[in-house]
Amino acid sequence: MSLQAVWLVSMFEVGVDNQDVNETQAQLSQVVGQARQLRLRSNCVTVVVVSDDPAFLVSFAKSSLKLHLLAWSVRLLVLTRLPLTKLDPLSKLLSTTNSMMLIFHPELQSNRTDAVNHGASVYLHLPYPRPGAQPLRVGSWSPNRGLRGTSHIPFFPNKFSVFTPAPSLVATIELMPHHKIFWVDDPKAMGGRRLQFVGAANNLAEYLAAGMNFTYTYVTSPERTFGTKRPDGSWSGMMGMLMNEEADFGAVPFILSPVRAEAAGYTWTLWTDSMRIVSGLGLPEVDPWGFLFPLTSLVWIFILATLLAMMMLMILLHLVLAHSHNRNTNSSVYSLVHILLQQPTTAVTGDGWWWWERVVVGVWMLMTLVLTRSYAGNLMSLLAVRHIPQPYQTLRDVLDHPSVSMIWQKNSANEQFLKSVTAGIFNEVARLEMDDRLEFHTQGQFPNSLHTLVKAGTHVLVDVDVNVRNLMAGEFTKTGACSFYLAREKLLPFSVSILSQKTNPLIHGFNKRVLALTEAGLFRYWMENVPNSTQCVNPPKKVLVNTSLSLMNIWGLFVIVAGGYAVAGVVWSAEFLISSCIITSRHA
């Protein structure tokens, strides 16, 4: 079975004669939309536009940019007889797409003998042209010579791989943990000042700029957030600046989501991560019931069960083997309790004891000796230990605690997700906002929120794993102490990328560098290689102290003593009343 290539040609015609401008625009938008559907269903597409009407070409440029007709994989060829001076409105379209122009010269229509040598010229618009810059003539066409190149630049070149000359781009940024944003004096910049950005994201921008030959300036969004989609379809934060073309690309890694992927273009994944819960470490606590910890509950149960079994064995042996002996069996049975409680007993060495009684008691003494010595040693160790509570290990732990609030990132992909989910545990998280237990803070507010609210124990922070670890590292650098811990549970796994406008060829140019950066693990190294980044990742749950015992350490023992005396008093009172009633009834 052989496969044959199928070549399909679709032709669309838009009439402009005797039509209203709005009708022409509506018809053109419909045609461009149909062409885009064809492009989405095809692997290799070339769009050829033929027109001598400047208004039509301008309308086509606007519609194709608005409806995202031309991805970088689509080649565009514009055929026209208009002079270059009338084609300036097309410069934005032709400079940002994989396109060329073929302009036919009027000489071709004349009878001049040199018309065959000057039939048409092929022009290329370089990306981000400077004001007044003219397109490059890279080829010519004539009926007898055909298409020939006149420059070292090939037809349909990869002009977004390395820029010539170097353009100046605008990158939108936002403060992230272990990053710095500040203004520096720069006489060449507008207003005499320039925004400076320091951190892993700036290393990424420098890497791309050096590889693709461009310069850049930083801007921040009015909201100082990454951005979410509003109900009216507009965007806030840095996403809004990209959608409004106020910035060429986002220099910081954006979390990908279906809503963002539909609106913007994105590069290869820089790295994958998940969300983590960071909580404040409590103070070391003393457990008054710590005297029960040297032995597990199962050991305590087996000790009591063994004691009862030994008592029953002693009674059974007395009934079977010592039925002729008049000595009371209570002394040998109670001796087992005396031995367990380390009370003095001499009954086992007295006269009248059978050899099997001494064997049973001896085995019990050996077992209790091991248990009591082990218990005493472990108890001494536990009395010197303080327990640091870490109650929030899952999202459910936070939800079930009525007094703790959550902090999530404001105008982020996570906030958009929480406000759109309709069921499940994350819907429960979203409903906390009605109870004033859910707050949204910006990245710039996170350090202060961590130092005050989270450290005090009234809030927990939920954000990107690497971000919260860098926040904890920054707090440790300032204070020298680990005051936070990470929950075991990981939430909402995601991938991050650089974003730009939909079908922006910058993404095509970035992808090669981003892929190399990711394969080398360089960006993850930049993000994670911060001072003290691992100091507080696994803080101890127990600490050893050297201090005198206080009532707070052992008040549980006094509770047991008091409870024992209370039970004994109740039993004594009951016995006294019963005996009094019996004596009274006898006298009667």
NUKETOR-938197 format. One line per field, with one value per residue (C-alpha): residue number from 0; x, y, z. Coordinates in Angstrom, 3 decimals. Layout:
BEGIN
num = c(NUM/...)
east = c(X/...)
north = c(Y/...)
up = c(Z/...)
END
This chain:
BEGIN
num = c(0/1/2/3/4/5/6/7/8/9/10/11/12/13/14/15/16/17/18/19/20/21/22/23/24/25/26/27/28/29/30/31/32/33/34/35/36/37/38/39/40/41/42/43/44/45/46/47/48/49/50/51/52/53/54/55/56/57/58/59/60/61/62/63/64/65/66/67/68/69/70/71/72/73/74/75/76/77/78/79/80/81/82/83/84/85/86/87/88/89/90/91/92/93/94/95/96/97/98/99/100/101/102/103/104/105/106/107/108/109/110/111/112/113/114/115/116/117/118/119/120/121/122/123/124/125/126/127/128/129/130/131/132/133/134/135/136/137/138/139/140/141/142/143/144/145/146/147/148/149/150/151/152/153/154/155/156/157/158/159/160/161/162/163/164/165/166/167/168/169/170/171/172/173/174/175/176/177/178/179/180/181/182/183/184/185/186/187/188/189/190/191/192/193/194/195/196/197/198/199/200/201/202/203/204/205/206/207/208/209/210/211/212/213/214/215/216/217/218/219/220/221/222/223/224/225/226/227/228/229/230/231/232/233/234/235/236/237/238/239/240/241/242/243/244/245/246/247/248/249/250/251/252/253/254/255/256/257/258/259/260/261/262/263/264/265/266/267/268/269/270/271/272/273/274/275/276/277/278/279/280/281/282/283/284/285/286/287/288/289/290/291/292/293/294/295/296/297/298/299/300/301/302/303/304/305/306/307/308/309/310/311/312/313/314/315/316/317/318/319/320/321/322/323/324/325/326/327/328/329/330/331/332/333/334/335/336/337/338/339/340/341/342/343/344/345/346/347/348/349/350/351/352/353/354/355/356/357/358/359/360/361/362/363/364/365/366/367/368/369/370/371/372/373/374/375/376/377/378/379/380/381/382/383/384/385/386/387/388/389/390/391/392/393/394/395/396/397/398/399/400/401/402/403/404/405/406/407/408/409/410/411/412/413/414/415/416/417/418/419/420/421/422/423/424/425/426/427/428/429/430/431/432/433/434/435/436/437/438/439/440/441/442/443/444/445/446/447/448/449/450/451/452/453/454/455/456/457/458/459/460/461/462/463/464/465/466/467/468/469/470/471/472/473/474/475/476/477/478/479/480/481/482/483/484/485/486/487/488/489/490/491/492/493/494/495/496/497/498/499/500/501/502/503/504/505/506/507/508/509/510/511/512/513/514/515/516/517/518/519/520/521/522/523/524/525/526/527/528/529/530/531/532/533/534/535/536/537/538/539/540/541/542/543/544/545/546/547/548/549/550/551/552/553/554/555/556/557/558/559/560/561/562/563/564/565/566/567/568/569/570/571/572/573/574/575/576/577/578/579/580/581/582/583/584/585/586/587)
east = c(0.000/1.514/0.769/0.381/0.606/-2.625/-2.360/-5.414/-5.994/-8.762/-9.593/-11.557/-12.746/-13.900/-15.682/-15.162/-16.970/-20.178/-20.129/-20.315/-17.099/-18.738/-20.093/-16.647/-15.091/-17.699/-17.189/-13.415/-13.628/-15.753/-13.265/-10.297/-12.131/-12.722/-9.079/-8.029/-10.171/-8.449/-5.062/-5.893/-6.688/-3.544/0.117/1.614/-0.198/0.787/-1.510/-1.346/-3.117/-3.612/-4.933/-4.169/-6.568/-4.732/-7.892/-8.467/-4.888/-5.117/-8.392/-6.850/-3.911/-6.199/-8.472/-5.629/-3.960/-7.225/-8.312/-4.798/-4.760/-1.007/1.044/4.783/4.367/2.124/3.822/2.225/2.900/1.347/1.099/0.360/1.236/1.073/4.248/6.040/4.860/1.270/2.113/3.349/0.180/1.121/4.520/3.292/1.701/4.612/7.302/5.717/4.782/6.576/5.738/7.112/5.851/6.036/5.530/4.987/6.497/4.483/7.205/5.870/2.755/4.734/6.502/9.965/12.634/14.021/10.674/11.592/14.555/12.537/9.249/8.815/10.728/10.595/10.690/11.146/10.137/12.500/11.026/10.477/11.478/12.681/10.630/11.177/12.950/12.330/11.839/14.777/14.810/15.850/14.893/13.450/11.224/11.033/9.250/12.410/14.682/12.141/12.630/16.161/17.673/19.528/20.700/22.374/19.037/16.989/13.306/11.093/14.033/13.831/14.049/13.026/15.974/18.583/17.550/19.358/19.592/19.005/15.517/14.481/11.693/9.487/9.302/6.728/7.892/6.667/8.415/9.095/10.774/14.513/14.143/14.638/13.026/14.368/14.939/18.361/19.401/19.813/20.144/19.212/15.936/12.642/12.400/16.050/15.296/15.229/13.641/16.203/15.359/17.670/17.108/16.591/13.997/16.461/19.065/16.528/15.901/19.637/20.134/17.418/18.595/22.189/21.131/18.659/20.392/17.875/17.766/14.898/13.350/11.249/7.738/5.345/1.573/-0.629/-2.047/1.405/0.000/0.295/-3.267/-6.645/-9.439/-12.236/-15.941/-15.965/-13.186/-10.339/-7.279/-5.622/-1.981/0.834/-1.549/-3.459/-0.278/0.466/-3.065/-3.056/0.403/1.904/4.686/6.289/6.721/6.550/10.047/8.842/7.516/3.732/1.679/-0.115/-3.855/-6.535/-7.728/-4.237/-3.322/-6.404/-5.515/-1.713/1.184/3.578/7.008/8.254/7.866/10.564/9.872/7.045/6.081/3.147/1.563/2.558/1.133/3.515/2.562/4.146/6.025/4.617/6.662/8.013/5.279/5.376/2.934/1.727/0.806/4.334/4.824/2.597/4.810/7.712/5.394/2.944/-0.729/-0.415/2.359/0.231/-2.623/-0.368/1.069/-2.393/-3.540/-0.429/-0.924/-4.508/-3.397/-0.690/-3.210/-5.619/-2.755/-1.787/-5.376/-5.774/-2.546/-3.606/-6.911/-5.272/-1.942/-2.357/-5.897/-4.684/-2.745/-4.563/-2.621/-4.622/-3.813/-4.300/-0.740/0.817/-1.644/-1.176/2.578/2.383/0.889/3.530/6.314/4.848/4.512/7.973/6.594/8.453/7.291/8.815/6.039/7.699/10.642/8.570/7.644/4.790/5.476/5.376/8.218/5.916/4.811/8.422/8.920/5.874/6.788/10.440/9.478/7.153/9.904/12.310/9.773/8.819/12.493/13.092/9.901/10.475/14.118/13.172/10.306/12.491/15.204/12.769/10.876/14.053/14.718/11.169/11.088/13.907/12.061/9.771/7.295/6.877/3.324/2.866/-0.893/-1.473/-0.197/-3.053/-5.561/-8.259/-6.448/-6.665/-10.308/-11.291/-9.573/-12.101/-9.675/-6.993/-7.215/-5.599/-3.559/-3.398/-1.780/-3.915/-4.927/-3.194/-4.075/-4.950/-7.386/-9.056/-9.313/-10.754/-13.418/-14.447/-14.498/-17.979/-17.370/-14.791/-12.334/-11.233/-14.808/-14.776/-11.634/-13.354/-16.338/-14.013/-13.942/-17.523/-16.321/-13.358/-10.977/-9.598/-7.377/-5.537/-2.197/0.276/3.759/5.153/3.038/4.095/7.257/5.348/2.381/4.718/6.546/3.388/0.257/1.722/4.359/1.690/-0.215/-3.447/-2.867/-1.275/0.198/-0.485/1.772/4.346/6.696/9.912/8.480/7.501/10.850/12.630/10.419/11.362/15.028/14.761/13.142/15.887/18.546/16.990/16.217/18.564/15.718/13.363/9.893/7.900/7.297/5.995/3.012/3.525/0.701/1.368/-1.477/-2.377/0.663/1.441/4.017/5.380/6.378/7.174/4.079/3.532/0.728/-1.077/0.877/3.690/6.840/8.884/7.659/9.114/12.466/12.377/11.571/14.997/16.739/14.187/14.504/18.298/17.977/15.557/17.585/20.651/18.658/19.980/16.762/15.829/19.326/18.841/15.496/16.625/20.201/19.463/21.175/19.809/17.352/17.473/17.894/14.221/12.828/12.659/12.613/12.739/9.482/11.199/13.878/16.071/16.199/18.240/16.067/14.552/11.264/8.309/4.711/3.855/5.895/4.245/0.858/-0.697/0.810/-0.865/-4.153/-3.822/-2.920/-5.851/-8.144/-6.932/-7.567/-10.987/-11.901/-10.530/-12.607/-15.725/-15.056/-14.334/-17.550/-19.506/-17.982/-18.654/-22.302/-22.816/-21.209/-23.270/-26.451/-25.487/-24.752/-28.018/-30.002/-28.363/-29.229/-32.746)
north = c(0.000/3.306/6.685/9.685/13.306/15.185/18.837/20.946/24.451/26.639/29.984/32.714/35.862/39.036/41.542/45.226/46.814/48.657/47.397/49.191/49.224/47.408/44.719/44.227/43.994/41.497/39.368/39.533/38.482/35.508/34.487/34.853/32.751/29.999/30.155/29.790/26.670/25.282/26.150/24.350/21.181/21.223/20.559/22.792/25.906/28.757/31.769/33.873/37.229/39.002/42.560/46.061/47.698/49.280/49.330/45.628/44.765/46.835/45.141/41.735/42.599/43.634/40.600/38.098/39.552/39.648/36.115/34.592/33.299/33.289/31.075/30.877/27.599/29.358/31.140/34.306/35.714/39.062/39.755/43.339/46.130/48.830/50.808/50.393/53.803/52.571/49.355/50.854/49.805/46.181/46.455/45.173/42.089/41.332/41.900/39.601/36.721/34.289/36.361/38.053/40.485/40.114/43.544/43.661/46.664/48.726/48.177/44.683/46.151/48.288/47.334/48.239/45.703/45.655/44.794/41.136/41.948/43.987/42.095/41.918/42.324/40.192/42.062/40.932/42.845/42.303/41.930/45.043/47.567/50.977/54.030/54.801/51.511/50.039/46.340/44.393/43.394/39.743/38.566/39.315/37.642/37.940/35.866/34.559/34.206/33.173/33.715/34.594/35.627/38.918/38.720/36.345/36.138/33.154/33.261/32.862/32.933/32.070/35.757/35.209/32.954/35.739/39.361/41.649/44.396/44.072/45.316/46.680/44.638/45.221/42.491/42.483/41.225/40.704/40.297/36.693/35.168/35.789/38.370/42.112/44.962/48.474/51.656/52.784/56.042/55.772/58.943/56.989/55.712/57.569/59.765/59.166/55.961/52.276/49.341/46.747/43.110/40.671/36.939/33.705/35.256/38.003/35.327/33.781/37.096/37.732/34.239/34.751/38.250/37.114/34.167/36.075/39.472/41.843/44.323/44.765/47.009/45.909/47.054/46.040/45.777/48.283/45.469/43.934/40.453/37.720/38.262/36.580/36.816/39.172/38.448/40.930/39.012/41.408/40.462/41.914/42.017/40.958/38.895/42.083/43.835/40.955/40.864/44.655/44.422/46.725/44.164/41.760/38.838/37.902/37.480/35.501/31.919/31.718/28.787/27.278/26.826/26.168/29.778/31.198/28.722/29.751/33.443/33.520/31.784/29.801/28.202/24.772/23.949/25.482/23.104/21.327/21.796/21.663/23.726/23.296/24.433/26.293/26.767/28.296/26.063/26.105/26.347/23.146/21.608/19.259/16.377/15.734/12.203/11.501/8.820/6.613/7.018/4.678/1.783/1.662/1.055/-2.479/-3.241/-1.888/-4.140/-7.191/-6.463/-6.324/-9.372/-11.315/-10.288/-11.571/-14.755/-15.354/-14.829/-17.281/-19.755/-19.483/-20.073/-22.996/-24.648/-24.270/-25.953/-28.834/-29.414/-27.988/-28.960/-30.599/-27.498/-25.257/-22.028/-19.203/-18.608/-14.833/-14.279/-15.855/-14.160/-10.699/-11.144/-10.875/-7.371/-6.443/-7.490/-5.519/-2.382/-2.960/-3.335/-5.471/-9.035/-11.938/-14.425/-16.320/-17.235/-18.296/-21.791/-23.588/-22.448/-25.092/-25.343/-24.566/-21.345/-20.272/-21.059/-19.010/-16.092/-16.234/-16.076/-13.142/-11.356/-11.748/-10.339/-7.396/-6.660/-6.139/-4.117/-1.831/-1.155/-0.361/1.823/3.768/4.390/5.556/7.712/9.542/10.265/11.392/13.782/15.711/15.925/18.722/18.091/20.734/20.531/20.301/19.881/20.883/18.147/18.084/20.519/18.676/19.378/23.099/22.937/21.048/23.543/26.300/29.050/29.029/30.975/30.397/32.758/32.181/34.292/37.160/37.323/34.043/30.875/29.286/32.056/31.698/27.949/28.301/30.729/28.489/25.042/23.850/20.703/18.875/19.930/23.045/24.238/23.963/26.109/28.719/28.859/29.795/33.324/33.788/32.922/35.333/32.378/32.827/35.747/36.624/38.428/39.503/38.065/41.292/40.877/37.275/37.970/40.189/37.788/34.919/36.860/38.067/36.020/32.595/32.787/33.674/30.502/32.203/31.606/29.131/30.050/27.974/28.649/27.177/24.723/26.447/29.855/28.930/27.216/30.362/32.436/30.196/30.507/34.300/34.280/32.010/34.331/37.248/35.563/32.571/30.279/27.875/29.128/27.263/23.789/22.353/20.026/16.541/16.871/18.362/20.064/21.056/19.963/22.357/23.422/26.919/28.676/32.073/33.732/36.166/37.084/34.321/33.217/35.651/34.302/35.285/32.001/30.196/31.891/31.248/27.543/26.437/28.242/27.201/23.552/23.690/25.502/22.906/19.919/21.332/21.888/25.426/27.284/24.942/25.469/29.245/28.989/26.611/27.786/30.406/30.875/28.569/26.993/23.619/24.736/24.609/22.061/19.311/20.987/18.608/17.591/17.001/18.964/17.957/20.276/20.211/21.623/20.754/18.941/21.147/20.532/21.014/17.911/15.477/16.882/13.883/11.660/13.705/13.403/9.615/9.660/11.911/9.779/6.614/8.111/9.271/5.773/4.240/6.668/5.751/2.030/2.487/4.491/1.800/-0.934/1.050/1.619/-1.993/-3.307/-0.888/-2.098/-5.734/-5.114/-3.225/-6.018/-8.602/-6.643/-6.280)
up = c(0.000/-1.045/0.416/-1.825/-0.818/-1.265/-2.226/-1.478/-2.717/-1.331/-2.885/-1.136/-2.874/-1.177/-3.374/-2.638/-5.594/-4.767/-1.173/2.107/4.130/7.042/4.707/3.212/6.669/7.834/4.709/5.124/8.801/7.788/5.118/7.484/10.058/7.490/6.454/10.096/10.458/7.396/8.864/12.134/10.166/8.037/8.765/6.088/4.901/2.604/2.372/-0.807/-0.800/-4.146/-4.163/-5.409/-2.978/0.009/2.137/1.536/2.480/5.667/6.603/5.935/8.180/11.027/10.682/10.451/13.562/15.480/14.534/14.816/11.262/10.804/13.087/12.450/10.581/8.055/5.184/3.823/0.371/-0.587/-4.343/-5.344/-7.779/-5.124/-4.388/-1.059/0.130/0.204/2.027/5.292/7.192/6.467/8.140/11.526/9.979/7.665/10.313/12.902/10.598/8.310/5.253/2.145/-0.518/-4.268/-5.867/-9.634/-11.359/-13.823/-16.426/-16.942/-18.543/-21.007/-24.185/-22.904/-23.762/-20.195/-18.644/-18.520/-16.278/-13.807/-13.629/-9.831/-6.575/-3.435/-0.110/3.463/6.594/9.513/13.025/15.118/12.448/13.489/12.485/8.812/8.088/4.635/3.892/2.495/-1.175/-1.141/-4.635/-8.061/-10.580/-14.330/-16.967/-18.596/-15.533/-12.950/-9.205/-8.129/-4.826/-4.635/-1.012/1.376/3.203/1.986/1.177/4.246/6.664/10.353/11.218/14.850/15.645/15.783/15.235/12.808/13.903/17.641/18.613/22.000/23.582/26.611/29.253/32.033/35.429/38.966/42.279/43.247/46.305/46.313/43.506/43.742/41.811/42.127/40.125/38.906/37.292/33.524/31.409/28.270/29.707/29.600/32.676/33.519/35.449/34.550/36.339/37.439/38.124/39.924/40.298/38.374/36.042/35.107/34.344/31.990/30.224/29.858/28.443/25.805/24.949/24.436/22.271/20.092/19.993/21.543/24.385/26.795/29.402/32.330/33.229/35.994/35.875/37.744/39.916/40.548/39.870/37.247/36.089/35.720/33.174/34.191/33.567/30.661/28.867/29.689/31.715/34.777/35.809/33.531/31.410/30.697/29.555/27.170/25.786/25.283/23.642/26.262/26.674/24.222/26.633/30.283/31.708/34.728/34.552/34.258/35.494/32.514/32.709/30.081/30.281/29.788/27.064/25.109/25.280/25.015/23.319/25.493/25.207/26.092/29.773/31.964/34.842/36.626/40.240/42.645/45.385/49.027/52.352/54.659/58.317/61.373/63.774/67.285/70.458/72.043/74.132/77.129/77.092/80.661/79.635/78.434/81.087/78.922/75.823/76.755/75.959/73.122/73.768/72.444/74.958/77.826/76.732/76.543/80.008/81.593/79.656/80.712/84.346/84.300/82.567/85.198/88.005/86.422/85.969/89.641/90.740/88.344/89.496/93.133/92.380/90.504/92.247/95.722/96.644/99.847/100.892/103.332/102.484/100.972/97.279/97.596/98.760/95.677/93.298/94.812/94.725/90.936/91.276/93.875/91.530/88.582/90.727/92.227/95.721/98.302/98.703/100.662/100.372/97.548/99.774/102.718/103.821/102.226/98.652/95.983/93.480/90.509/92.292/92.533/88.797/87.742/89.968/88.845/85.166/85.929/87.850/84.911/82.463/84.685/85.332/81.595/81.203/84.177/83.304/79.710/80.833/83.285/80.689/78.000/80.481/81.479/77.803/77.062/80.002/78.307/74.960/73.803/70.994/68.258/66.857/63.069/62.782/59.115/56.817/54.309/52.879/54.785/58.063/57.340/56.293/59.444/61.746/62.466/63.507/60.789/57.511/54.127/51.965/48.193/45.491/44.219/40.537/39.819/37.940/41.288/42.214/38.813/39.378/42.892/41.713/38.826/40.477/41.417/43.458/45.522/48.169/46.286/46.154/49.957/49.949/47.770/50.142/53.003/51.595/52.820/56.333/56.116/56.180/52.654/51.652/48.445/48.672/46.003/45.667/47.061/50.204/50.817/52.887/55.320/55.418/56.214/58.930/60.682/59.939/59.168/61.888/64.457/63.577/62.493/58.758/56.383/52.994/49.864/46.894/44.530/46.259/45.184/46.085/49.640/50.205/49.041/51.335/54.253/53.287/53.281/56.711/58.055/56.636/58.529/61.848/61.969/63.051/61.315/62.134/59.453/58.111/54.828/54.727/53.340/50.820/47.371/45.528/41.970/39.922/37.071/34.491/33.891/30.672/29.198/27.729/24.893/22.516/20.673/17.563/18.432/16.676/19.735/21.209/18.196/18.796/22.557/22.296/21.087/23.959/26.587/25.596/25.919/29.247/30.592/29.430/31.167/34.373/34.495/35.228/38.084/39.452/39.311/41.098/43.837/44.397/47.046/50.438/53.171/50.743/52.527/56.134/57.043/54.586/57.259/60.697/63.699/65.308/68.680/70.507/73.439/76.449/79.655/82.402/85.743/85.846/86.604/87.452/83.753/82.934/85.352/86.328/84.558/87.272/90.013/88.144/88.219/91.947/92.753/90.624/92.352/95.797/94.683/93.428/96.651/98.706/96.780/97.245/100.966/101.394/99.596/101.758/104.915/104.004/103.020/106.212/108.316/106.645/107.265/110.964/111.393/109.802/112.084/115.243/114.039)
END
